[in-house]
Amino acid sequence: MLELGPLTPVILFLAISEMALGIYVFVKGRFSKVNRLFLWLTALAAIGSVLDLMVASLTSESLGGWAFRLMLFVFVGEMGVAYRLNSIMPHDSGALLLRHNSIVYQPAILIAAGLLSLTVGGMVRDESGWMPESDAPFALLLVVISIYVAFMALSLRKKLPAMAEEKRNQAILITFALTLPAVFAFLIIILGGLGVTVPRFYGFGELISEVVVAYGILRYHILIPPRVTEPSVSPNRHVPSLAKGRAYLFEFPSSERMFDSVVHEMGEGMSALIICRTYPDHLRARYQLTQTPLIWLAQSPGPDRLDPGNLQMLSHMTLDFVRKGPSLVAIEGLEYLLMNNELNKVLKFLGQLRDNIIVEGCILLVTVDPRTLTDRQRAILEREFESVME
């Protein structure tokens, strides 16, 4: 049933390498959405390489046809994951379509992959293995690849204007790497259509792409805020004494009291991550913060910004930050998070973050205007946090 050729060890090496690389990057950042998506990308690539081997080695036309259909299905799924990954690297820039709506995005990709697979009918065998009798599947795949490359290019163009030079270089490199497998497949199909004998092994382009993306993730710690210490402006008023391994709720109409405590702790050498609703440049100017990471809760995508409805991303960023050592996380804009998410989801996020803060010996500060809370919301928060008020 299987006639293994001389390139079999090479294809198996590609599949094993892809899977091993994905697992390695995932282990380095298990709580990062980037690392998890990368694991999915490499898993699909590894499955595609195995299917590639089956298409080349199976002797049965029926089984060869199913292997080819599955290979097309997996390849389209891989492009879907790669596009989603590109939309959040090196920062969450927002996808051009179905931005955070994974409930629609994922089924749409699966439907497109399934429809393309169904175009494969009868099969013929050549020196590289089984291939469709009709040119229609290849023609449609070329259209899908062209659309994918166009969207990747438009996504990159959308990102670049708001980026600093270093981030621009990262975005260009990552987009190029994630587009490479599709371009590689495009060239193989075109050359085959022109009568040039080219082995239809797509895993080479995928492995090169994944190595580059893995380097970018591990080298630049994508989506993980940097840990820095810097001097800041000393507060003019008395600030409460804060203990490590505690979570505090500042109940004041203004967020100034919390920020006074933040800069006081930073003056003691504490690294801080600030999630804010106030425009970051205003905070940086007021407290002389030049390096401390500030993430702005805003619905317009851009560097150092985060959609308030994307609690999953916020959770990854904060959890990865506190797991790197004793630090302080300050959250301004709880009211805004409650406006854009269900109460239970916000409370789950805060509870998980609080638990990790305690375990890691960090400090969590959350400020909220008590006038914006219902009695139930306030009671729940005061049960989970130590209240700081007048």
Protein Blocks (a to p, Z undefined) as FASTA:
>chain_A
ZZcdfklmmmmmmmmmmmmmmmmmmmmommbmklmmmmmmmmmmmmmmmmmmmmmmpmbf
klmmmmmmmmmmmmmmmmmmmmmmmmmccbdebpabhkllmklmmmmmmmmmmmmmmmpc
cddddfkbccdfblklmmmmmmmmmmmmmmmmmmmmmmmmmpcfklmmmmmmmmmmmmmm
mmmmmmmmmmmmnopacdfbfklmmmmmmmmmmmmmmmnogoiacdddddddddfbdcdd
ddehiacddddfbfklmmmmmmmmmmnopacddddfbdfklmmmmnopakbccddddfbg
cehiacfklmmlmmmmmmmmmmnoccddddehklmmmmmpcfklmmmmmmmmmmmmmmno
pacdddddfklpcfklmmmmmmmpccddZZ
